[in-house]
Amino acid sequence: MESNNKHCYGCKYYKPYFTKGYTQFDRCDIGLCTKKKSTVERHEICDKYENMYYRRINRKQAALDALTEHINVLAEIKQILDEEDDEAIKELFFDFKNRKR
C-alpha cells in the first residue's frame, strides 16, 4: 500500500492550476509537475516526490547563515577601523610631540 503523505499536492515540484471564478481564482485538481514537466493529478503518487516543507527550513537556515557571515564581515571592518584609529591617534601624538621640539 502506498504512503498517503506522498501525494503530488504535498510535493515541492507540484504547481496547481487555477481557473478564474467570478470573484476569485479556484484551485483545480490538476497541476504541473516541474520535475516531470507534465500535467499531473493532485492525488497522484510518483517516485520524484520531495516534501515541500524542507524548502522552507533550508531557506530559513540560508538566511541565518548569510546574516552570520555579514555580521562577521562587519566585525572585521570595525576591527580594521579601530586599529586604523589607534594608529592615527599615535601618529597625531607623535606629530604633536615633534612640533613641540
C-alpha positions in Angstrom: 0.0 0.0 0.0 1.3 3.4 -0.9 2.0 6.1 1.7 -0.6 8.8 2.0 1.9 11.6 2.5 3.5 11.3 -0.9 0.7 12.7 -3.0 1.6 15.4 -5.5 -0.2 18.2 -3.7 2.5 17.9 -0.9 5.4 17.9 -3.3 7.7 20.9 -3.9 7.6 20.3 -7.6 3.8 20.5 -7.9 2.3 23.8 -9.0 -1.5 23.7 -9.1 -3.6 25.1 -12.0 -6.2 27.7 -11.2 -9.4 28.7 -13.1 -10.9 32.2 -12.9 -14.1 32.3 -10.9 -16.5 35.2 -10.5 -14.7 36.9 -7.6 -11.6 34.7 -7.1 -9.3 32.1 -8.6 -10.3 28.5 -7.9 -7.7 25.7 -7.5 -8.1 22.8 -9.9 -7.5 19.1 -9.1 -4.6 19.0 -11.6 -1.4 20.9 -11.8 2.1 21.0 -13.3 4.9 18.7 -12.1 8.0 20.8 -12.7 10.3 17.8 -12.3 8.4 15.6 -14.9 7.4 18.7 -16.9 3.9 17.3 -17.4 0.4 17.7 -16.1 -0.5 15.5 -13.1 -3.5 14.9 -10.8 -3.5 16.3 -7.3 -3.6 12.8 -5.7 -1.2 11.1 -8.0 1.8 9.4 -6.4 5.3 9.3 -8.1 8.9 8.4 -7.3 10.1 12.0 -7.8 8.3 13.2 -4.7 10.1 15.7 -2.3 8.5 17.3 0.7 7.9 21.0 0.1 8.3 21.8 3.8 12.0 21.1 3.7 12.5 24.0 1.3 11.2 26.4 4.0 13.6 25.1 6.6 16.5 25.4 4.2 15.5 29.0 3.3 15.5 30.0 7.0 18.9 28.3 7.6 20.3 30.0 4.5 19.1 33.4 5.8 20.7 32.7 9.2 24.0 31.7 7.6 24.0 34.8 5.4 23.3 37.0 8.4 26.1 35.4 10.4 28.5 35.8 7.6 27.6 39.5 7.2 27.9 40.1 11.0 31.4 38.6 10.9 32.4 40.8 8.0 31.1 43.9 9.8 33.0 42.9 12.9 36.2 42.6 10.8 35.6 46.0 9.3 35.0 47.5 12.7 38.3 45.9 14.0 40.2 47.3 11.0 38.7 50.8 11.5 39.5 50.7 15.2 43.1 49.6 14.5 43.4 52.4 12.0 42.1 54.9 14.5 44.6 53.8 17.1 47.4 54.2 14.6 46.1 57.6 13.5 46.0 58.8 17.1 49.5 57.5 17.7 50.7 59.4 14.6 48.8 62.5 15.8 50.5 62.4 19.2 53.9 61.7 17.6 53.5 64.7 15.2 52.3 66.9 18.2 55.4 65.9 20.2 57.7 66.7 17.2 56.1 70.1 16.8 56.9 71.0 20.5 60.5 70.3 20.0 
